[in-house]
């Protein structure tokens, strides 16, 4: 559809996906039970949300830090596989 004078151009795309492609096989599941994570976030609500999301993946260990110095200290002790960091922390 095109309406240059009023709204510009709109496009709608529809694509059928075979149902077999939508099914998730347990054979293809990734095992995160050995993974350790560090969450660096100063907002308590965001900490809870991120921790809950990571827990759904059965991550072995989730450590929290709410200030940069604490995060650096945990990294020195560490051995984390990955970290989530609040890029706007003071």
C-alpha positions as CSV (number, residue, x, y, z in Angstrom):
1,X,0.0,0.0,0.0
2,X,1.2,3.5,-0.7
3,X,-0.2,6.8,0.3
4,X,2.5,9.4,-0.4
5,X,0.5,12.4,0.5
6,X,-0.7,11.2,3.9
7,X,1.5,8.6,5.5
8,X,4.2,7.4,3.3
9,X,4.6,3.7,2.5
10,X,3.4,0.7,4.6
11,X,4.5,-2.9,3.9
12,X,3.0,-6.1,5.3
13,X,4.9,-9.4,5.0
14,X,3.4,-12.7,5.8
15,X,5.4,-15.9,5.8
16,X,4.1,-19.4,6.7
17,X,6.3,-21.4,9.0
18,X,6.0,-25.2,9.1
19,X,4.8,-26.3,12.5
20,X,7.7,-28.8,12.8
21,X,10.1,-25.8,12.8
22,X,8.4,-24.2,15.7
23,X,8.8,-27.2,18.1
24,X,11.8,-27.1,20.3
25,X,13.4,-30.4,20.8
26,X,15.1,-31.3,24.1
27,X,17.9,-32.7,22.0
28,X,18.8,-29.2,20.9
29,X,18.5,-27.7,24.3
30,X,21.6,-26.0,25.7
31,X,22.7,-27.1,29.2
32,X,23.5,-23.9,31.2
33,X,23.7,-25.7,34.6
34,X,27.5,-25.2,34.7
35,X,27.4,-21.5,33.8
36,X,28.2,-18.7,36.3
37,X,27.0,-15.2,35.8
38,X,27.6,-11.8,37.4
39,X,24.8,-9.2,37.3
40,X,26.1,-5.6,37.9
41,X,23.0,-3.4,38.5
42,X,22.2,-0.7,41.0
43,X,18.4,-0.9,40.6
44,X,16.9,-3.6,42.9
45,X,13.9,-4.3,40.6
46,X,16.2,-4.8,37.6
47,X,18.3,-7.1,39.7
48,X,15.3,-9.3,40.5
49,X,14.1,-9.3,36.9
50,X,17.5,-10.2,35.5
51,X,18.1,-12.9,38.2
52,X,14.6,-14.4,37.4
53,X,15.3,-14.5,33.7
54,X,18.7,-16.2,34.2
55,X,17.2,-18.7,36.7
56,X,14.8,-19.9,34.0
57,X,17.9,-21.1,32.1
58,X,19.0,-23.1,35.1
59,X,22.3,-21.2,35.4
60,X,24.4,-22.7,38.2
61,X,25.5,-19.5,40.0
62,X,24.2,-15.9,39.7
63,X,26.1,-13.3,41.7
64,X,24.8,-9.7,42.2
65,X,26.8,-6.5,42.6
66,X,25.2,-3.1,43.0
67,X,28.3,-0.9,42.8
68,X,31.2,-0.9,40.4
69,X,33.9,-1.5,43.1
70,X,31.9,-4.6,44.4
71,X,31.7,-5.9,40.8
72,X,35.5,-5.5,40.3
73,X,36.2,-7.3,43.6
74,X,33.9,-10.2,42.5
75,X,35.6,-10.3,39.1
76,X,39.0,-10.6,40.8
77,X,37.8,-13.6,42.8
78,X,35.5,-14.5,40.0
79,X,35.7,-17.0,37.2
80,X,32.4,-15.8,35.7
81,X,31.4,-17.0,32.3
82,X,29.5,-13.8,31.5
83,X,28.1,-10.7,33.1
84,X,25.2,-8.4,32.6
85,X,26.2,-4.8,33.3
86,X,24.2,-1.6,33.8
87,X,26.1,0.7,31.4
88,X,24.6,3.8,33.1
89,X,25.7,3.2,36.6
90,X,27.6,6.0,38.3
